[in-house]
Amino acid sequence: MPNAPRLSARAVLLGERLEHRGLAREGVPAADPVPLATPDDFAAFAFRWGAVVFIGASTEQEAAILAMLKPRVTNPLPVPVEEVAQIETGAEQDGIDAQSVIRLRDMDPSRLAVVADALAKSAALAQQEATLTQAMDRMEPSVAALRHEGRLVFGARALHRQIGAALHARSRTAARVEAEDKPEVLWDNPQLERLYARLADEYELKERSAALDRKLSLIGDMTETLLSLIQSRRSMGLEIAIVALVGIEVVFTFWDYLVKPMLMR
């Protein structure tokens, strides 16, 4: 359908959480996403886990919504993460064509909410993938040193920073949106299940979520291993210190009871 109207859709992940209370909502309130009250020429949806999706909005309209939401964002990202798509309306059935254009029958808010959910989850997964990759990259030198040297060659402080970064990445990602969960709008609109399945397949939501779980598990194993090695090194250092103190005590005892009396004769 080459002459069908085409709209731009953009998901923006702003931070860890977005406060819903007090937002001007469009139509019947939804738990997640919240359809924001906007002019009739565009739609916007806000998610409690820190994302907002615009459909058919201009740059100025997006900027106005983002400025309104900014005070409601918890732990904002230094650089927001985006996911963009094109939407065509007037299709005979909902789906995605070979050019990855999302084709919808109409601009029904429920359909748009399903699209917004998939785009927002894709943006969240992208941010989490980058966070875990950075954490693994920071731990790689320690792992490489263990492989080549067979021991920890970094100072405790440097290792603690690497482990701290890994734990921070795990904590941020553990609270991530469950990408495999279906949007709540499907409860009242089961006819949109097929559309959501196509979108989830297009953006590989399940596969990427499973990959994140594997990375989280790997980072957990790496962290536990490094922490145990640090503890072992500290224990060994403590044992050496104890042995050294005992040796010094023996030397002083030997001096007081054997050497010193001999010198005083």
C-alpha angles and dihedrals in degrees: 000000000000096000096050116123112264124207132190118236123195130181118199123192105208104176146310098304141005121208111233101188115108096014117142103246131203115230122326112006115252124200094227128028103027111212103223122221105254139153115286094255096071142021133221133189128194124205124205091228092067108275135117126191126204124198119190094350126144123232091257093049092050091049091053093052092046091051090051092050097043096089089051096057119102117212096353118214117250088232118021115233118232139199119189134193142166122240128201121193130203096054121151090235137006118264147099124278130217091272091056092251112150109232119201133181093227145337095271108157092233091057091048091049090055091051091046091052093054094046093047092049091049090053091048092050091050091054093047092048090054092047094052092043090055091049092051091047090054092051095046096085091057092048091047090050091052090050096049102029101028090226144062109279097176128088119258093248093054090048091048090053091051092047091046091053090050093049090048090052091049093049093049093046096043089066092049125131112276099246093193093059116101118238116264091237089074091068090074096028108047090160087074094060091098092052092051092048090054092049093047089051093047093053094036092231097165095044094048092046090052090049089053090052090053092050091049090052092048093049089049091053092046092049094050091048094051092045091051091049091050090050090049091050091050091048090050091049090050091050091050090050091051092049090049092051091049089050091051090049090052091050092051091046091050089049095049097046104032117014100037095051090049092052092050095057 
